[in-house]
Amino acid sequence: MLNLKEKGFYKGINLGGWFSQCDYSTERLNDFIKESDIAKVSGWGIDHVRIPVDYNILEREDGFKRLDEVFSICQKYHLHVVLDLHKTKGFSFDDYGEDEKGFFDNPDFQENFYQLWERIAQHYGVQHEEIAFELLNEITEKKYLPAWNRIVKECIRRIRLFAPKTLILVGSYWNNSAETVKELEKPYDENVIYNMHCYEPLKFTHQGAYWTSAIQPEKRYRFNESNITPEYFEELFSTAIQKAKENQTALYCGEYGVIDIVPAKDTLEWFKVIHSVFEKYGIGRCAWTYKDMDFSLSSPRLNSVHDEIVQNL
């Protein structure tokens, strides 16, 4: 069974908003994250970063060159990288801010997806000990699952022609929810792992969020009012843990975090509880997110608890 601690994909931080969920301006791409930021997060005791990247970036003339430079800096600071395709032609998890439709029904969009991953695999497959591939961020609706299982199989088959040993992360619907991991098919091979995200309970972690209709943004919830316990997360993750065990693979949580409206001490308590469960079951994880994006772990509001949070990532 894969051991993510040994692989170097056990404790991480997302570099969200850099090559995804952005305006793609030269200023953003050049300046949002600098070498000093990567040096800083390396000092937090993590072993990897997750870098969300949109297909738009990789279709730019300088797209792969930019990633080459980033990966070189990460290597300098002894950080592995999860390369996460956050948006593909025809699909984005973000209905609020994107207009990408049709991927799961459109063979041309799917072929574009396969060919993009073939290019990525050709470019980075030789760095299989340092770079992992996340096929696509947060499939949304259950109706997409049959097509997604088929697409995953074909995409990995084509990736493996160029990157036979690279770690590949696959998530399920409802935005990579833990409850839906059980509906994924058996991993393609021994280097494919199950991926989930966790922002539960949503009313606590997303209170005040304007981009989802799942909560009432004007309401506020305190940690001690929300029944957030280790047992809560153990139950939430139970079927995903069992699915990974049955298929002798690892489980990874590619995003988890708390919105910046939540008081610092409550944020710390949530992280302490979820981290205790990650540790108990050997679940790899990558917190959302390093900077800005409403979930910043480098925000001054967390100064009083920051060290304790990052020590337990």
Phi, psi and omega in degrees: 000140180296138175247107186290335176294316178293327180284341181086027177230054186251315181232118185218175177223139176282143170254062183289153175082008183264300179250016179206160181049049184213179181268001179063015179290154177301321179300315180297311184294326182280324197243346185296317174236129179242174179304324180297328177291317180293322175298321181296311183290332175300324179289351178280357177085018178274168178245351180202164170237152172252128183244103175291131182226131176272153180301331179304320181295316185286345175270351176288154180300326183259011187300305182291328178298318178298315179295321177305315181295318179297313182295326177295318178295317179299320178298320179302324182258018172061040177246130171280169186226132164263115176271108186256117173284103189276336178211137175239164180298118180099355178207134167219142176295341192262088178292336183290321189242000185232157176231066179244116185226154166098357187305316188284350179246356190247107181301328180292318176297320180294320177295322175301319178298313180298315183292325176296315179292329174297318178296316179299316181295319177298323185282321190239001182299330180290343180260040188295339178278346186244335186235125175254156181249130171250115194299316182194139183279126164050076167300136189267297192261148181300327183297342180277348190300313180303315178294320181296315178302320178293315181296318178303312183298314181291321181295315180294322177304317182284325175298318186295344175293335183242338183223072187292340186245358184293138174291131181236132182255133180230125177249171184250194184277188190053044176059049178064033183295149179298325184293338185260357176304324183299342182266359174285154177284167177303139180306144182302320178205187188287352179251023175247131182236159179276140184237136175225166170237155180216114172235036183266150347289136187301324182295337176273308187285336184245015181303133183089352182293134182266350190261005179228143177267005184281347180226168173262108189297339181279347182274151179234144183228133177268157182303313185285359177255002193246007176055045180264104184228164173304322181296326178300311181288325177299318178293318180299320184269355193302314183288328177291318177299316180294319179298316178297319180296315181299325183259012175052047177229181183260163176242138185225140176249103189281344175212139170195146181172182187226133182297155188284003175279335184290136178303149186303316183293324177293321176300313178301315182297319178298314179297318181299319182291311183293325178295325179297326179283319174305314182294318182301324185251009177064036183273122174291154184203161181212108187290146174256117359210172184294316193214135175055212176060024176072356185227029189295130173271357176252014180291140176303336181297339181260010184307320184288340184234359188303311183300320181290325177295307187289335176293339183250010178302000000 
